[in-house]
């Protein structure tokens, strides 16, 4: 029983290097799992690595659970206005990131990073202390 990439995929690409059989294949802006190559990581790991590496809740699911395979369509291929399509794709991905359970984690990480960066910038603007012989 193989796994499938769902519409909850945020295209972070964490699953690509995690797959020991190279069953995950890029398909434009989305990914799909080749059922002929996927073996649930049997003989490699006790847990399917695509599932364990996925930061979303449901971006990669077992087909045995009654899920169906779904790949994100490439809106850039169907639209004649590149920037309108790009913005729609961007908004879709940002909304997925914001709705993920880890968004509070990343907001905290960003706030801490910003605070540290501001402290470093303030320190770099201070005049150097005189050297004492």
Secondary structure, DSSP 8 states (H G I E B T S, - for coil): --EEE-TT-----HHHHH-TT--EEEETTEEEE-TTT--TTTTT-SS-HHHHH--SSSSEEEGGGT--------HHHH-S-HHHHHHHHHHHHHHHHHHSTTHHHHHHHHHHHHHHHHHHHHHHHS-------
